[in-house]
Amino acid sequence: MKSTRLLDEIRETNLSYLLLAQQLIREDRAEATFRLGISEEVADLIDQLTTAQVLRIASSNMLMCRFRFDDEVVWNLLTSHTKDRSVSGMHAAIIMSGKAINTTA
């Protein structure tokens, strides 16, 4: 029962992610590729998916999205409880944007 619920949640997450990705790509492709951390080629593929394809892909038992970064420094900055959280957040954003450029290049 627990496993079934978990798989349902994965499928729901996949569907939400794919629909959001399509919406972002169609509204502003450059911003979408940056925010989603995907290449232009992947953006093209997601943009061209039909409703049936989105539903079929979303029904997978594997997550279609993943964390964009696995850097402990970024996580520490994001979870920081310092007085100046805006500086920590800005620093984390700078680090993440550099990683996005490195992965799409």
C-alpha positions, 0 to 999 in steps of 0.5 A, a space after each residue: 500500500 505504501 509503495 503504491 502511494 509512493 509511485 502515485 506521488 512520483 507520477 503526479 510529480 512527473 506530470 506537474 513537472 512536465 506541464 510546468 516545464 512546457 509552460 515555462 518553455 513556451 512563455 520564455 525559452 531562455 529563462 526556462 532553460 536556465 531555471 530548469 537547468 536543461 539544454 536547448 535540445 531538451 527544451 525542444 523535445 519537451 516543447 513538442 510533446 503531445 498530451 498523450 506523450 506527456 501522460 505516458 512519460 509522467 506515468 513512469 515510476 522514475 522521477 523526471 526531475 532531479 536536484 540541479 546541484 549536489 554541492 554542499 556549499 549551495 545547500 549550506 547557503 540555502 539553509 543558512 540561518 544567518 541574519 543576512 539570508 538575502 546575501 546567502 540566497 544571492 550567493 547560492 544563486 550565483 553559484 547555481 547559475 555558474 553550474 547551469 552554464 557549465 552543464 549546458 556548455 
